Amino acid sequence: MVKVQILKSPYDYQSRRLDAFVAQLREEMPDLTVEVIDLSEHEDLMKAHNLLYGPAVLINDRLDFIGIPSMAWFRARLEKVEKAPPPEAPAKEPNSAPE
C-alpha cells in the first residue's frame, strides 16, 4: 500500500489550492489514504526533508514534490511507485568469528 502525506505550510501558503487538491484526491481516489500534516506542528519533518516551508508531498516517506503537483503528475508518479518492486533488505554481514 502506498503512503501519501501532504505537508501543509506552517504559514498557510497556498492553503486553498492545497485543500482543493486534497479534496480532489479523496474524491477521485477514494481507496487512497491521504494524510494532511500541518508543518507548524511537525518541525521534525521539516528538518528531515530540508524544508523551509510547504506545501510538499511525501510518497512512502520520500519527498516527491515541493509545492502542489498537477493531478496528471500525481497520478503518473503514484502509478510508478505502485509498480516499483519493494526495496531490498540490506544484506547481512557474515560473522567473522564463529559463535
Secondary structure, 3 states (H helix, E strand, C coil): CCCEEEEECCCCCCHHHHHHHHHHHHHHCCCCCEEEEEHHHCHHHHHHCCCCCCCEEEECCEEEEECCCCHHHHHHHHHHHHHCCCCCCCCCCCCCCCC
